[in-house]
Amino acid sequence: MRQKILTDNAKRYFFRLWLRRLRLPAVILLVLIVALVSAFYPFYAILPGLDIPAREEGELRVHFLGVGEGDCAVVEFPDGAVVVIDAGDGGFRRTALIMRYIKGLAYRSLAYIVTHADLDHYGGFEYLIATLGADALYLPVLDGGGLTYKKLLSIAERAPFPVTRLSRYGTIENASGAYMVCISPYSVEDTNENDASAVLYLAYEGVRFLFCADITAVRERRLMRDYALDKHIFDCGDCAVRLEGIDFLKVSHHGSAYSSSGEWLALLSPAYAVLTSGAGNRYHHPTLQAAARLDAAGAKVLRTDELGNIVVSVRDGTYTVKIN
């Protein structure tokens, strides 16, 4: 009996030893399989779309996505055309959210806008293009110096879809009557990346949005000077741009102290201010200075770091705000 117990214990010992020796090769094999699958079939392609309610007839929606310390807004036009304004920093979790969100929309076309060449604005576009394709790509007037951005430029050079540099008077018009106008930068002569980022005005049925990318108070003052000279200065054909009484302001640079000046906010007088910042970010965005100025302007603040995804629905000349 004792001999049998010893034999059983020995069997168990050698079995455990065999398992330990097998574990490392198994892990290595699993990693190799995942790498091979990823090389030939992008992982993002197998992610399911989020369950997002269908758009109603005549409804325009703007989705401000919570992608941490970065920007991503998805404009969903009434006819199903979708424009993605910035795509976060390319981190896996944040890109997966954008990917699944777009898959959850019943879109008929897909265009991308890079407002400027900072990673937290363009990082996810490489994966979006590779997985979902594109119908158009809009790039900023100034290029970045990073290798990741150069890779995006390389993709753009080989793209089978139109690629456009976006500056003042660039427009995206929709058959629904909704339109988007780029009001800044004026030209390629700008040298500051933040101030050369694209500022976009969106209007539909009298409801107006302004996306300010990362501009500073310096660019805000220039835009105010231009507008003071002629309130039609940003108009492009039938696409009128009126900056007074903006309904939704995508606050510049995540609430930096150097943006959203009091004079700028006094002109815009936004009903809502959307702040796209990461929880506990090292920049302390939004700053106390920017928050105080937004409060003084009477804007109701919506923060992606506190609320997650924010959806604005526009229909029949009115809007609703939902947290998704």
N, C-alpha and C positions, 0 to 999 in steps of 0.2 A: 504493500500500500504506500509506504514512504517513497519507494522508488518511483511509483506512478505519479505521485504529487510532484516530485522533483522533475520528472520528465515533462509534466504539464507546465510547470513554471519555466522550464528551459524553452519550451515551445513558445510560450507567451513572450519571453525575453527576446528570442531571436526574431519573432514576428514584429515586435516594436522596433527593434534595431533595423529590420528590413524596411519598415515604413519610414523611419527617419532618413535612411539612405535614399529612399525613393523620392522624398519630398522635394529636395532641391532640383533634381532633373525635371520633376513634374512642373514645378514653378517656372523653370526656364522654358520648358516646352509650351506652357500656357502663354507666357509673354511673347514667344515667337509667333504663336498662332494669332494672337491679338494684333501683333505688328503687321503680319501678312494680310490679315483681313482689312485692317485700317488702310494699308497701302493700296489695295485694289478696290475697296468698297468703303468710302468714308463713313465713319461712325455716325456722324450727324444725320446721315441719310436714313438711318433706322429709327431715329427718335420720332415718337408719335406727336401729332399736333395737339395743342391744348384744346379743351372743350370751350370754345368761345361762342356766345350766342350769335346767330346769324344777323347780318345787317338788315335793317328794314328798308323798304322802298323809299328812295329819296334821302337816305340818312348818310351823313359824313361822320366819320369817327377819327379821333386822334388819340393814339395810345402812347402815353409816356411810360416807358418801361423802367423798372427798378433794376438797373445794371451796375449798382455800386457807384464808385467815383468815376462816372462816365456818362455819356449821353446816348440815348436811343429813343426816337419818336417814330411811330408808324402812322402815316396818314392814309386813311382808307376812304377813297372817294366813293360817291354813291354808285358809280357804275362798276365798281370792283377793281379799279386801278389802285395800286398800292405804291406809296413812296416811303422808303425807309430813310430817315434823316439820322445819320450816324449809327454806329453799331457797337458801342462799347469798346472795351480794351482787348478783346479776343480771348479772354480767359474762358476756360471750358464751361463752367457753370453758367456764366453770363451769356456766352454765345449759344449754349443749349436753350436757354430761356427764349432768346430772340428767335432762334430757329423754330422751336415748337410753337411760339406765338404766331409767327407768320404762317406756318403750316395749318394753324387753326382757323385762318381767315379764308373766305371764299374769294380769293383774288383772281383776276383775269390777266393782269400784267404787273410787273415788279420792277421798280426803278430804285436806284440807290443814290443818296447824296452824302458826300463826305464834306463836312463843313470846313474842316481844316486838318492839317497833318500832325495832330497829336494822337498818340496811341489810343487814348480813352475815347476817341471819336471814330477811328477807322478800323480798329483791331479786328472786329468780327467780319468785315466784308469779304475777306479772302474765302472764308468758310461758307458764307452765304452764297457767293457766286459759284463756288465749286459744287454746292449741294442743290441749290434752288435755281441756279441760272440767273439771268438778268435780261431786261429789255432795254435798260439805259443806265449809264453811270455818270454822275456829275462829280467832278473833282475840284478842289480849291485852286485858286490861282497860284498859291505858293506851295511848293513841294517840301516835304520833310527830308531830313538827312539820314534817318534810320534805315537799317536793312529791311525791317518789316514793311515800311512804307514803299521802299524801292521794289519789294516783291509785288505789292499791290499795283504799282505802276507797270511792272512787267506784265502782269495779268491784263491790265488795261490796254497795253500796246498790242496784245494778241487777241483782244476781245472781238467776237463776232457781232457785238451790239454797239450802238453809238456811245462815244465817250466825249463829254463836254466839260470845258473849264467854266465854272460858274462865277460870274461877276454881275455887277449891276445891270438890270434890265433883262437878265435871264428869267424866263417864265416857264411854268408848267401849267397848261390850261386843260380843263376837263369839260367834257360835254354837258355835265350837270350845271355848269355855270361857276363852279368852284375854280379858284386859280391860286397859284403860288408865284410870288415875285421875289427875286433876289434884289435887295436894296443896297447891299454892300458886300464886297469892296467895289470901289469904282473901277479900278484897273489893276494891271499886273505890276504897277510901280510900288505897291505896298511892300514893306520889308519886314514888318512885325507879324509873326505868324498868328498871334491871337487877334490883332486888329484887322488882319487880312482874312479872317474867317468869314464864311458866308452868313449873312443875316437875312432871314427868310420871312416873308409876310404871306399869310394864308387867309383867304376870305371865302365865306360861303353863306349865302342868305343873310348877309348883314352881320354875321358873327366873325370876329377877326382874331387871328393868332399872330404872335411875333416870336420867332425863334432866334435868340441872340448869340448862339454858339459861345465863343469865349472872348468877345470883344471887351475892351477896357473903357474907362471913362473918356479916354482920348478919342476913341472912335465914336462914342456916343455924342461927344461935343461936335464932331465933324458932321455927323448925320443931322443933328439939330440945326447947325448952321445952314446946311443945304436946304433943309425943310423950311426954315424961316425965310429963305430967299423966295421960294415958290412951293406952295403946298401940292403942286402937281409934279414936282421934280422926279418922284419915284414912279409915276404912272407909266404904264407900258401898254399903249394901245387902249383897249377897253378895260384893261386891268388897273383899276384905281387903287392907290395906296393912301390910306389916311391913318396917321399914327395916334391921333387923339382918341382916348377912350378905348384902348385895346381890351378885348375880353380876356384873353389868356396870354400871359407873357412867360416864355421859357427863359428863366433868369440866366443871365450870362455867367459863365465860368463857375457854375455850381454854387454861386453865392459868394464869390470872392470880394474882399474888401475894396478892390480896385475897379469894380464894375458897379452897375446899377446906381449911378449917381442920383442925388436928389433931384437935379434939374431934368434928367432923363425920365425918371419916374413921374415927375410932375407933368411932363408932356404926355406920356403914355397913359397915365392914370389907370393902370390895369385893374380889372375886377378880381382876377386870380393871378397868382404868381406861382409857377411850377418850378421847384428846386430839385435838381437831379444831383444828388450827392450820396456818397457811401457812408453807412453807419460807422461812427468812430474813425473817420478818415484822418490821416496825419496832417492834412491842411487845415483842419478845423472848419471845413465848409459845412453849412453856410456860416459866414463870420457874423459876429455880433453887430458889426457896422452895417453890413448889407441887410441883415434882418431888421434892424432899427429903421433903416430907410424904407424898406418895404412896408413896415407897419405904419410909418408916418404917411405913406402914400395911400393907405387904406386898402391895400391889396389883401385878399384872403390867400394865405400861403398853403400850398400843397407840396409835401416833401416825399420823394420816392423812398428815402431812407426810413421813413416812418410808416408810409402807407403802402409801399410796393407799387404795383402797376396802377396807373391813373388813366381812366378812359373818359374822354369828353365826346358826347354825342350831340350832333347838330342836325335838327330837322324842323322844317316849317318855321324857320327864323328864330327858334329858341334852342337852348342847350341844356344838357344835364351832365352832371359829373358823377362818375361811379368809380369805386375802388375795386379792381379786379384781382 
